[in-house]
Amino acid sequence: MFGFSTTITLDLFLVSLYQTFYMVGVSLLFGMIIGTIIAIALVVYRPGGIKPHAVIYNALNTMINIIRSIPSLILLVTVLPLSKFIVGTSFGTTAAIVPLIFFVCPYIARLVENSLLEVNDGIIEAADSMGATTWQVIWHFLLPEAKASLVLSYTTATIGLIGATTIAGAIGAGGIGDLALNYGYQRFDNVAMISTVVTLIVIVQVIQSLGNKISKTMRNSYRRN
């Protein structure tokens, strides 16, 4: 029933692994920057926030809800024409980065927003009573207070992004997901399927453990201080 011969090579496996890390690394970097900025804007402009502004808040909130309501594969395919405009092609690993950024930005924005909202209102009120500007409240109070929670949010986003790269394999992005689909599933290559699944499990476990460890260290350091 099960065959253990395989058509994948070590070089092919390593190239796929590199493509996965490349897609995750670049799209996560842009996603963290853009998503965090959007999250801060949501917290600042929300009703009862530091500078309430209904138009900006509702526009950002609606945009995030719309993008997050689109199924991942549909979103990746829909954004591909923009990839061709930006990077000159709609096929391949680099082309997949643009739709992956679209996927992860609202995801990170919502996670970071929740982390920032966990900060005690008393700290924000104390900063305001000291005459801190909006930027000073964000940079010196809001972000430092939420940093342990932010690490867990970015960890969750990274794992979600790895899952999205697997889906991106269906549109020719390469990576471990592409290896699993083209060799493991379509060619009934059990070795390819098992090795890719185990690899993804190990990567996710390492990232989650690392995120938990860093977050715990930050919380303990905060309590000691």
FIKOLZA-1660 file (N, C-alpha, C; in steps of 0.1 Angstrom, whole numbers, plus 5000, padded with zeros to 4 digits):
% residues 225
   i   px   py   pz ch aa at
   1 5008 4988 5000  A  M  N
   1 5000 5000 5000  A  M CA
   1 5009 5013 5000  A  M  C
   2 5019 5012 5008  A  F  N
   2 5028 5024 5010  A  F CA
   2 5041 5021 5003  A  F  C
   3 5045 5031 4994  A  G  N
   3 5058 5029 4988  A  G CA
   3 5068 5039 4994  A  G  C
   4 5080 5035 4995  A  F  N
   4 5090 5044 5002  A  F CA
   4 5101 5048 4993  A  F  C
   5 5100 5046 4979  A  S  N
   5 5109 5052 4970  A  S CA
   5 5104 5066 4967  A  S  C
   6 5114 5075 4963  A  T  N
   6 5110 5089 4961  A  T CA
   6 5117 5095 4949  A  T  C
   7 5110 5105 4944  A  T  N
   7 5116 5112 4932  A  T CA
   7 5123 5125 4936  A  T  C
   8 5121 5129 4949  A  I  N
   8 5127 5142 4953  A  I CA
   8 5142 5139 4957  A  I  C
   9 5150 5150 4955  A  T  N
   9 5164 5149 4959  A  T CA
   9 5167 5158 4970  A  T  C
  10 5178 5157 4976  A  L  N
  10 5182 5166 4988  A  L CA
  10 5183 5180 4983  A  L  C
  11 5188 5182 4971  A  D  N
  11 5189 5196 4965  A  D CA
  11 5176 5202 4964  A  D  C
  12 5166 5194 4958  A  L  N
  12 5153 5199 4956  A  L CA
  12 5146 5203 4969  A  L  C
  13 5148 5194 4979  A  F  N
  13 5143 5197 4992  A  F CA
  13 5148 5209 4999  A  F  C
  14 5161 5211 4997  A  L  N
  14 5168 5223 5003  A  L CA
  14 5164 5236 4996  A  L  C
  15 5162 5235 4983  A  V  N
  15 5157 5247 4975  A  V CA
  15 5143 5250 4980  A  V  C
  16 5135 5240 4981  A  S  N
  16 5121 5243 4986  A  S CA
  16 5121 5249 5000  A  S  C
  17 5130 5244 5008  A  L  N
  17 5131 5249 5022  A  L CA
  17 5135 5264 5022  A  L  C
  18 5145 5267 5013  A  Y  N
  18 5150 5281 5012  A  Y CA
  18 5138 5290 5006  A  Y  C
  19 5131 5285 4997  A  Q  N
  19 5120 5293 4991  A  Q CA
  19 5109 5296 5002  A  Q  C
  20 5106 5286 5010  A  T  N
  20 5097 5289 5021  A  T CA
  20 5102 5299 5031  A  T  C
  21 5114 5298 5035  A  F  N
  21 5120 5308 5044  A  F CA
  21 5121 5322 5037  A  F  C
  22 5124 5322 5024  A  Y  N
  22 5125 5335 5017  A  Y CA
  22 5111 5342 5017  A  Y  C
  23 5101 5334 5013  A  M  N
  23 5087 5340 5012  A  M CA
  23 5083 5345 5026  A  M  C
  24 5085 5336 5036  A  V  N
  24 5080 5340 5050  A  V CA
  24 5088 5352 5055  A  V  C
  25 5101 5352 5053  A  G  N
  25 5110 5363 5058  A  G CA
  25 5106 5376 5053  A  G  C
  26 5106 5377 5039  A  V  N
  26 5103 5390 5033  A  V CA
  26 5089 5395 5036  A  V  C
  27 5079 5386 5034  A  S  N
  27 5065 5391 5036  A  S CA
  27 5062 5393 5050  A  S  C
  28 5069 5386 5059  A  L  N
  28 5067 5389 5074  A  L CA
  28 5073 5403 5077  A  L  C
  29 5084 5406 5072  A  L  N
  29 5091 5419 5075  A  L CA
  29 5081 5430 5071  A  L  C
  30 5077 5430 5058  A  F  N
  30 5068 5441 5054  A  F CA
  30 5054 5440 5061  A  F  C
  31 5050 5428 5064  A  G  N
  31 5037 5427 5071  A  G CA
  31 5037 5432 5085  A  G  C
  32 5049 5430 5092  A  M  N
  32 5050 5435 5105  A  M CA
  32 5050 5450 5105  A  M  C
  33 5058 5456 5096  A  I  N
  33 5058 5471 5095  A  I CA
  33 5045 5477 5092  A  I  C
  34 5038 5472 5082  A  I  N
  34 5026 5478 5077  A  I CA
  34 5014 5475 5087  A  I  C
  35 5014 5462 5091  A  G  N
  35 5004 5457 5101  A  G CA
  35 5004 5464 5114  A  G  C
  36 5017 5466 5119  A  T  N
  36 5018 5473 5132  A  T CA
  36 5014 5488 5131  A  T  C
  37 5017 5494 5120  A  I  N
  37 5013 5508 5118  A  I CA
  37 4998 5509 5118  A  I  C
  38 4991 5500 5111  A  I  N
  38 4977 5500 5110  A  I CA
  38 4971 5497 5124  A  I  C
  39 4977 5488 5131  A  A  N
  39 4971 5485 5144  A  A CA
  39 4972 5497 5154  A  A  C
  40 4984 5504 5153  A  I  N
  40 4985 5516 5162  A  I CA
  40 4975 5526 5158  A  I  C
  41 4973 5528 5145  A  A  N
  41 4962 5538 5141  A  A CA
  41 4948 5534 5146  A  A  C
  42 4946 5521 5146  A  L  N
  42 4933 5516 5151  A  L CA
  42 4931 5519 5165  A  L  C
  43 4942 5517 5173  A  V  N
  43 4941 5519 5188  A  V CA
  43 4940 5534 5191  A  V  C
  44 4948 5542 5183  A  V  N
  44 4948 5557 5186  A  V CA
  44 4934 5563 5182  A  V  C
  45 4929 5559 5170  A  Y  N
  45 4917 5566 5165  A  Y CA
  45 4904 5559 5169  A  Y  C
  46 4905 5548 5176  A  R  N
  46 4892 5541 5180  A  R CA
  46 4884 5550 5189  A  R  C
  47 4871 5547 5190  A  P  N
  47 4862 5555 5199  A  P CA
  47 4868 5553 5214  A  P  C
  48 4870 5564 5221  A  G  N
  48 4876 5563 5234  A  G CA
  48 4891 5561 5234  A  G  C
  49 4897 5562 5222  A  G  N
  49 4912 5561 5221  A  G CA
  49 4919 5574 5224  A  G  C
  50 4932 5575 5220  A  I  N
  50 4940 5587 5224  A  I CA
  50 4935 5599 5215  A  I  C
  51 4932 5596 5203  A  K  N
  51 4927 5607 5194  A  K CA
  51 4916 5601 5185  A  K  C
  52 4904 5600 5191  A  P  N
  52 4893 5594 5184  A  P CA
  52 4890 5601 5171  A  P  C
  53 4889 5592 5160  A  H  N
  53 4885 5598 5147  A  H CA
  53 4877 5587 5140  A  H  C
  54 4864 5588 5140  A  A  N
  54 4855 5578 5135  A  A CA
  54 4858 5574 5120  A  A  C
  55 4861 5584 5112  A  V  N
  55 4862 5581 5097  A  V CA
  55 4874 5572 5095  A  V  C
  56 4886 5576 5101  A  I  N
  56 4898 5568 5099  A  I CA
  56 4896 5554 5105  A  I  C
  57 4891 5554 5117  A  Y  N
  57 4890 5541 5124  A  Y CA
  57 4880 5532 5116  A  Y  C
  58 4869 5537 5112  A  N  N
  58 4859 5528 5104  A  N CA
  58 4865 5524 5091  A  N  C
  59 4872 5533 5084  A  A  N
  59 4878 5529 5071  A  A CA
  59 4889 5518 5073  A  A  C
  60 4897 5519 5083  A  L  N
  60 4908 5509 5085  A  L CA
  60 4901 5496 5090  A  L  C
  61 4892 5497 5099  A  N  N
  61 4885 5485 5104  A  N CA
  61 4878 5477 5093  A  N  C
  62 4871 5485 5085  A  T  N
  62 4863 5478 5074  A  T CA
  62 4873 5472 5064  A  T  C
  63 4884 5479 5061  A  M  N
  63 4893 5473 5051  A  M CA
  63 4899 5460 5056  A  M  C
  64 4902 5459 5069  A  I  N
  64 4908 5447 5075  A  I CA
  64 4898 5436 5074  A  I  C
  65 4885 5439 5078  A  N  N
  65 4875 5429 5078  A  N CA
  65 4872 5423 5064  A  N  C
  66 4873 5432 5054  A  I  N
  66 4870 5428 5040  A  I CA
  66 4881 5418 5036  A  I  C
  67 4894 5423 5038  A  I  N
  67 4905 5414 5033  A  I CA
  67 4905 5401 5040  A  I  C
  68 4903 5401 5053  A  R  N
  68 4903 5389 5061  A  R CA
  68 4892 5379 5058  A  R  C
  69 4881 5385 5052  A  S  N
  69 4870 5376 5049  A  S CA
  69 4872 5369 5035  A  S  C
  70 4882 5373 5028  A  I  N
  70 4885 5366 5015  A  I CA
  70 4893 5353 5018  A  I  C
  71 4889 5342 5012  A  P  N
  71 4896 5329 5014  A  P CA
  71 4911 5331 5009  A  P  C
  72 4920 5325 5016  A  S  N
  72 4934 5327 5014  A  S CA
  72 4938 5325 4999  A  S  C
  73 4934 5313 4993  A  L  N
  73 4938 5310 4979  A  L CA
  73 4932 5320 4970  A  L  C
  74 4919 5325 4972  A  I  N
  74 4913 5335 4963  A  I CA
  74 4921 5348 4964  A  I  C
  75 4925 5352 4976  A  L  N
  75 4932 5364 4978  A  L CA
  75 4945 5364 4971  A  L  C
  76 4952 5352 4972  A  L  N
  76 4965 5351 4966  A  L CA
  76 4964 5352 4951  A  L  C
  77 4954 5346 4945  A  V  N
  77 4952 5346 4930  A  V CA
  77 4948 5360 4926  A  V  C
  78 4939 5367 4934  A  T  N
  78 4934 5380 4930  A  T CA
  78 4945 5391 4930  A  T  C
  79 4955 5389 4939  A  V  N
  79 4966 5399 4939  A  V CA
  79 4977 5397 4930  A  V  C
  80 4977 5385 4923  A  L  N
  80 4988 5382 4914  A  L CA
  80 4990 5392 4903  A  L  C
  81 4980 5398 4897  A  P  N
  81 4982 5409 4887  A  P CA
  81 4990 5420 4892  A  P  C
  82 4988 5424 4905  A  L  N
  82 4996 5434 4911  A  L CA
  82 5011 5430 4913  A  L  C
  83 5013 5417 4915  A  S  N
  83 5026 5411 4916  A  S CA
  83 5034 5413 4903  A  S  C
  84 5026 5411 4892  A  K  N
  84 5032 5412 4878  A  K CA
  84 5036 5427 4876  A  K  C
  85 5028 5436 4881  A  F  N
  85 5031 5450 4879  A  F CA
  85 5043 5454 4888  A  F  C
  86 5045 5449 4900  A  I  N
  86 5055 5453 4909  A  I CA
  86 5068 5446 4906  A  I  C
  87 5068 5432 4904  A  V  N
  87 5080 5425 4903  A  V CA
  87 5082 5419 4888  A  V  C
  88 5073 5422 4879  A  G  N
  88 5074 5418 4865  A  G CA
  88 5070 5404 4862  A  G  C
  89 5064 5397 4872  A  T  N
  89 5059 5383 4869  A  T CA
  89 5049 5380 4879  A  T  C
  90 5040 5371 4875  A  S  N
  90 5029 5367 4884  A  S CA
  90 5031 5352 4888  A  S  C
  91 5043 5347 4885  A  F  N
  91 5046 5333 4887  A  F CA
  91 5059 5332 4894  A  F  C
  92 5060 5323 4904  A  G  N
  92 5073 5321 4911  A  G CA
  92 5073 5325 4925  A  G  C
  93 5084 5323 4932  A  T  N
  93 5085 5326 4946  A  T CA
  93 5084 5341 4949  A  T  C
  94 5092 5349 4942  A  T  N
  94 5092 5363 4944  A  T CA
  94 5078 5369 4942  A  T  C
  95 5071 5365 4931  A  A  N
  95 5058 5370 4928  A  A CA
  95 5048 5367 4939  A  A  C
  96 5050 5356 4946  A  A  N
  96 5041 5352 4957  A  A CA
  96 5042 5361 4969  A  A  C
  97 5053 5368 4970  A  I  N
  97 5055 5376 4982  A  I CA
  97 5045 5387 4983  A  I  C
  98 5041 5394 4972  A  V  N
  98 5031 5405 4972  A  V CA
  98 5018 5400 4978  A  V  C
  99 5012 5389 4972  A  P  N
  99 4999 5385 4978  A  P CA
  99 5001 5380 4993  A  P  C
 100 5012 5375 4996  A  L  N
 100 5014 5371 5010  A  L CA
 100 5015 5382 5019  A  L  C
 101 5020 5394 5015  A  I  N
 101 5020 5406 5023  A  I CA
 101 5005 5410 5025  A  I  C
 102 4997 5410 5014  A  F  N
 102 4983 5413 5015  A  F CA
 102 4976 5404 5025  A  F  C
 103 4980 5391 5025  A  F  N
 103 4974 5382 5034  A  F CA
 103 4978 5385 5049  A  F  C
 104 4990 5388 5051  A  V  N
 104 4995 5388 5065  A  V CA
 104 4993 5402 5072  A  V  C
 105 4992 5413 5064  A  C  N
 105 4991 5426 5070  A  C CA
 105 4978 5428 5078  A  C  C
 106 4966 5425 5073  A  P  N
 106 4954 5426 5082  A  P CA
 106 4955 5416 5093  A  P  C
 107 4961 5404 5091  A  Y  N
 107 4962 5394 5101  A  Y CA
 107 4970 5400 5113  A  Y  C
 108 4982 5405 5110  A  I  N
 108 4990 5411 5120  A  I CA
 108 4984 5423 5127  A  I  C
 109 4977 5432 5118  A  A  N
 109 4971 5444 5124  A  A CA
 109 4961 5440 5135  A  A  C
 110 4953 5430 5132  A  R  N
 110 4943 5426 5142  A  R CA
 110 4949 5420 5155  A  R  C
 111 4960 5412 5153  A  L  N
 111 4966 5406 5164  A  L CA
 111 4973 5417 5173  A  L  C
 112 4980 5426 5166  A  V  N
 112 4987 5436 5173  A  V CA
 112 4978 5446 5180  A  V  C
 113 4966 5449 5173  A  E  N
 113 4956 5457 5180  A  E CA
 113 4952 5451 5193  A  E  C
 114 4949 5438 5193  A  N  N
 114 4945 5431 5205  A  N CA
 114 4955 5432 5216  A  N  C
 115 4968 5431 5212  A  S  N
 115 4979 5432 5222  A  S CA
 115 4980 5446 5228  A  S  C
 116 4978 5456 5220  A  L  N
 116 4979 5470 5224  A  L CA
 116 4967 5473 5233  A  L  C
 117 4956 5467 5230  A  L  N
 117 4944 5470 5239  A  L CA
 117 4945 5463 5252  A  L  C
 118 4954 5454 5254  A  E  N
 118 4956 5447 5267  A  E CA
 118 4963 5457 5277  A  E  C
 119 4969 5467 5272  A  V  N
 119 4977 5477 5281  A  V CA
 119 4967 5484 5290  A  V  C
 120 4970 5484 5302  A  N  N
 120 4961 5491 5312  A  N CA
 120 4959 5505 5309  A  N  C
 121 4946 5509 5309  A  D  N
 121 4942 5523 5305  A  D CA
 121 4949 5533 5315  A  D  C
 122 4951 5529 5327  A  G  N
 122 4957 5538 5337  A  G CA
 122 4971 5543 5333  A  G  C
 123 4978 5534 5326  A  I  N
 123 4992 5538 5321  A  I CA
 123 4991 5549 5310  A  I  C
 124 4981 5547 5301  A  I  N
 124 4979 5557 5291  A  I CA
 124 4974 5571 5297  A  I  C
 125 4966 5569 5307  A  E  N
 125 4961 5582 5314  A  E CA
 125 4972 5589 5321  A  E  C
 126 4981 5581 5328  A  A  N
 126 4992 5586 5335  A  A CA
 126 5001 5594 5325  A  A  C
 127 5004 5588 5313  A  A  N
 127 5012 5594 5303  A  A CA
 127 5006 5607 5298  A  A  C
 128 4993 5606 5297  A  D  N
 128 4986 5618 5292  A  D CA
 128 4986 5630 5302  A  D  C
 129 4985 5626 5315  A  S  N
 129 4986 5636 5326  A  S CA
 129 4999 5642 5327  A  S  C
 130 5010 5635 5322  A  M  N
 130 5023 5641 5323  A  M CA
 130 5026 5650 5311  A  M  C
 131 5016 5651 5302  A  G  N
 131 5018 5659 5290  A  G CA
 131 5025 5653 5278  A  G  C
 132 5025 5640 5278  A  A  N
 132 5031 5633 5267  A  A CA
 132 5023 5635 5254  A  A  C
 133 5031 5636 5243  A  T  N
 133 5024 5637 5230  A  T CA
 133 5019 5623 5226  A  T  C
 134 5011 5623 5215  A  T  N
 134 5006 5610 5211  A  T CA
 134 5017 5600 5207  A  T  C
 135 5027 5606 5200  A  W  N
 135 5039 5597 5196  A  W CA
 135 5046 5592 5208  A  W  C
 136 5048 5601 5218  A  Q  N
 136 5055 5597 5231  A  Q CA
 136 5047 5586 5238  A  Q  C
 137 5034 5587 5238  A  V  N
 137 5025 5577 5245  A  V CA
 137 5027 5564 5238  A  V  C
 138 5027 5564 5224  A  I  N
 138 5028 5552 5217  A  I CA
 138 5042 5545 5219  A  I  C
 139 5053 5553 5217  A  W  N
 139 5066 5548 5217  A  W CA
 139 5072 5545 5231  A  W  C
 140 5068 5553 5241  A  H  N
 140 5074 5551 5254  A  H CA
 140 5065 5544 5264  A  H  C
 141 5052 5542 5261  A  F  N
 141 5043 5536 5270  A  F CA
 141 5036 5524 5264  A  F  C
 142 5029 5527 5253  A  L  N
 142 5020 5516 5247  A  L CA
 142 5028 5504 5242  A  L  C
 143 5038 5507 5233  A  L  N
 143 5046 5495 5228  A  L CA
 143 5054 5488 5238  A  L  C
 144 5062 5495 5247  A  P  N
 144 5069 5488 5257  A  P CA
 144 5060 5479 5267  A  P  C
 145 5049 5484 5270  A  E  N
 145 5040 5477 5279  A  E CA
 145 5034 5464 5272  A  E  C
 146 5033 5465 5259  A  A  N
 146 5027 5454 5252  A  A CA
 146 5037 5445 5245  A  A  C
 147 5050 5447 5248  A  K  N
 147 5060 5440 5240  A  K CA
 147 5059 5424 5241  A  K  C
 148 5057 5419 5253  A  A  N
 148 5056 5405 5255  A  A CA
 148 5044 5399 5247  A  A  C
 149 5033 5406 5248  A  S  N
 149 5021 5401 5240  A  S CA
 149 5024 5403 5225  A  S  C
 150 5031 5413 5221  A  L  N
 150 5034 5415 5207  A  L CA
 150 5042 5404 5202  A  L  C
 151 5052 5399 5210  A  V  N
 151 5060 5387 5205  A  V CA
 151 5051 5375 5202  A  V  C
 152 5041 5373 5211  A  L  N
 152 5032 5361 5208  A  L CA
 152 5024 5364 5196  A  L  C
 153 5020 5377 5194  A  S  N
 153 5012 5380 5182  A  S CA
 153 5020 5378 5169  A  S  C
 154 5032 5382 5169  A  Y  N
 154 5041 5380 5157  A  Y CA
 154 5044 5365 5155  A  Y  C
 155 5045 5358 5166  A  T  N
 155 5047 5343 5165  A  T CA
 155 5035 5337 5158  A  T  C
 156 5023 5340 5163  A  T  N
 156 5011 5335 5157  A  T CA
 156 5010 5338 5142  A  T  C
 157 5014 5351 5139  A  A  N
 157 5013 5355 5125  A  A CA
 157 5023 5348 5116  A  A  C
 158 5035 5345 5122  A  T  N
 158 5045 5338 5114  A  T CA
 158 5040 5324 5111  A  T  C
 159 5034 5317 5120  A  I  N
 159 5029 5304 5118  A  I CA
 159 5018 5304 5108  A  I  C
 160 5009 5314 5108  A  G  N
 160 4999 5315 5098  A  G CA
 160 5004 5318 5085  A  G  C
 161 5015 5325 5084  A  L  N
 161 5021 5328 5071  A  L CA
 161 5028 5316 5065  A  L  C
 162 5033 5308 5073  A  I  N
 162 5039 5295 5068  A  I CA
 162 5028 5287 5062  A  I  C
 163 5016 5286 5068  A  G  N
 163 5005 5279 5062  A  G CA
 163 5001 5286 5049  A  G  C
 164 5002 5299 5048  A  A  N
 164 4998 5306 5035  A  A CA
 164 5008 5303 5024  A  A  C
 165 5021 5301 5028  A  T  N
 165 5031 5297 5017  A  T CA
 165 5028 5283 5012  A  T  C
 166 5022 5275 5020  A  T  N
 166 5019 5262 5015  A  T CA
 166 5008 5263 5005  A  T  C
 167 4998 5272 5008  A  I  N
 167 4987 5274 4998  A  I CA
 167 4993 5281 4985  A  I  C
 168 5003 5290 4987  A  A  N
 168 5009 5296 4976  A  A CA
 168 5016 5286 4966  A  A  C
 169 5019 5275 4972  A  G  N
 169 5025 5264 4963  A  G CA
 169 5016 5260 4952  A  G  C
 170 5003 5262 4954  A  A  N
 170 4993 5258 4944  A  A CA
 170 4993 5268 4932  A  A  C
 171 4999 5280 4934  A  I  N
 171 5000 5290 4923  A  I CA
 171 5015 5291 4918  A  I  C
 172 5023 5281 4920  A  G  N
 172 5036 5281 4915  A  G CA
 172 5046 5288 4922  A  G  C
 173 5044 5290 4936  A  A  N
 173 5053 5298 4944  A  A CA
 173 5065 5290 4948  A  A  C
 174 5065 5277 4946  A  G  N
 174 5076 5269 4951  A  G CA
 174 5074 5267 4966  A  G  C
 175 5085 5262 4973  A  G  N
 175 5085 5260 4987  A  G CA
 175 5081 5246 4991  A  G  C
 176 5080 5244 5004  A  I  N
 176 5077 5231 5009  A  I CA
 176 5063 5227 5006  A  I  C
 177 5054 5237 5005  A  G  N
 177 5040 5234 5001  A  G CA
 177 5039 5229 4987  A  G  C
 178 5046 5235 4978  A  D  N
 178 5047 5231 4964  A  D CA
 178 5052 5217 4963  A  D  C
 179 5062 5214 4971  A  L  N
 179 5068 5200 4971  A  L CA
 179 5058 5190 4975  A  L  C
 180 5051 5193 4986  A  A  N
 180 5040 5184 4991  A  A CA
 180 5029 5182 4980  A  A  C
 181 5025 5192 4973  A  L  N
 181 5014 5191 4964  A  L CA
 181 5019 5184 4951  A  L  C
 182 5030 5188 4945  A  N  N
 182 5034 5183 4932  A  N CA
 182 5041 5169 4933  A  N  C
 183 5047 5166 4944  A  Y  N
 183 5054 5153 4945  A  Y CA
 183 5046 5144 4955  A  Y  C
 184 5043 5149 4966  A  G  N
 184 5036 5141 4976  A  G CA
 184 5022 5137 4972  A  G  C
 185 5014 5147 4968  A  Y  N
 185 5000 5144 4965  A  Y CA
 185 4998 5139 4951  A  Y  C
 186 5003 5147 4941  A  Q  N
 186 5000 5144 4927  A  Q CA
 186 5007 5132 4922  A  Q  C
 187 5019 5129 4927  A  R  N
 187 5027 5117 4923  A  R CA
 187 5027 5106 4933  A  R  C
 188 5018 5107 4943  A  F  N
 188 5017 5097 4953  A  F CA
 188 5031 5093 4959  A  F  C
 189 5039 5103 4961  A  D  N
 189 5052 5101 4967  A  D CA
 189 5051 5102 4982  A  D  C
 190 5050 5091 4989  A  N  N
 190 5048 5091 5003  A  N CA
 190 5060 5097 5011  A  N  C
 191 5072 5095 5006  A  V  N
 191 5084 5100 5012  A  V CA
 191 5083 5115 5012  A  V  C
 192 5080 5121 5000  A  A  N
 192 5079 5135 4999  A  A CA
 192 5068 5141 5008  A  A  C
 193 5057 5134 5008  A  M  N
 193 5046 5139 5017  A  M CA
 193 5049 5139 5031  A  M  C
 194 5055 5128 5036  A  I  N
 194 5058 5126 5050  A  I CA
 194 5069 5136 5054  A  I  C
 195 5080 5137 5046  A  S  N
 195 5091 5146 5049  A  S CA
 195 5087 5161 5049  A  S  C
 196 5078 5165 5040  A  T  N
 196 5074 5179 5040  A  T CA
 196 5065 5182 5052  A  T  C
 197 5056 5173 5055  A  V  N
 197 5047 5175 5067  A  V CA
 197 5055 5175 5080  A  V  C
 198 5065 5166 5081  A  V  N
 198 5073 5166 5093  A  V CA
 198 5081 5179 5094  A  V  C
 199 5086 5183 5083  A  T  N
 199 5094 5195 5082  A  T CA
 199 5086 5207 5087  A  T  C
 200 5074 5208 5082  A  L  N
 200 5065 5219 5086  A  L CA
 200 5062 5219 5101  A  L  C
 201 5059 5207 5106  A  I  N
 201 5056 5205 5120  A  I CA
 201 5068 5210 5129  A  I  C
 202 5080 5206 5125  A  V  N
 202 5092 5210 5132  A  V CA
 202 5094 5225 5132  A  V  C
 203 5092 5231 5120  A  I  N
 203 5094 5245 5119  A  I CA
 203 5084 5253 5128  A  I  C
 204 5072 5249 5127  A  V  N
 204 5061 5255 5136  A  V CA
 204 5064 5253 5151  A  V  C
 205 5069 5241 5155  A  Q  N
 205 5072 5239 5169  A  Q CA
 205 5083 5248 5173  A  Q  C
 206 5093 5249 5165  A  V  N
 206 5105 5257 5169  A  V CA
 206 5101 5272 5170  A  V  C
 207 5094 5277 5160  A  I  N
 207 5089 5291 5161  A  I CA
 207 5081 5293 5173  A  I  C
 208 5071 5285 5176  A  Q  N
 208 5062 5287 5187  A  Q CA
 208 5070 5286 5200  A  Q  C
 209 5079 5276 5202  A  S  N
 209 5087 5275 5214  A  S CA
 209 5095 5287 5216  A  S  C
 210 5102 5292 5205  A  L  N
 210 5110 5304 5206  A  L CA
 210 5102 5316 5210  A  L  C
 211 5090 5318 5204  A  G  N
 211 5082 5329 5207  A  G CA
 211 5077 5329 5221  A  G  C
 212 5073 5317 5226  A  N  N
 212 5069 5315 5240  A  N CA
 212 5081 5319 5250  A  N  C
 213 5093 5314 5246  A  K  N
 213 5104 5317 5255  A  K CA
 213 5107 5332 5256  A  K  C
 214 5108 5338 5244  A  I  N
 214 5111 5353 5244  A  I CA
 214 5100 5361 5252  A  I  C
 215 5088 5357 5249  A  S  N
 215 5077 5364 5256  A  S CA
 215 5077 5362 5271  A  S  C
 216 5080 5350 5276  A  K  N
 216 5081 5347 5290  A  K CA
 216 5093 5355 5296  A  K  C
 217 5104 5355 5289  A  T  N
 217 5116 5363 5294  A  T CA
 217 5113 5377 5296  A  T  C
 218 5105 5383 5286  A  M  N
 218 5101 5397 5287  A  M CA
 218 5092 5400 5298  A  M  C
 219 5083 5391 5301  A  R  N
 219 5073 5393 5312  A  R CA
 219 5080 5392 5325  A  R  C
 220 5089 5382 5327  A  N  N
 220 5097 5381 5339  A  N CA
 220 5106 5393 5342  A  N  C
 221 5112 5398 5331  A  S  N
 221 5121 5410 5332  A  S CA
 221 5112 5422 5336  A  S  C
 222 5100 5423 5330  A  Y  N
 222 5091 5434 5334  A  Y CA
 222 5087 5434 5348  A  Y  C
 223 5084 5422 5353  A  R  N
 223 5080 5420 5367  A  R CA
 223 5091 5424 5377  A  R  C
 224 5103 5420 5373  A  R  N
 224 5115 5423 5382  A  R CA
 224 5118 5438 5383  A  R  C
 225 5115 5445 5372  A  N  N
 225 5117 5459 5372  A  N CA
 225 5106 5467 5377  A  N  C
% end
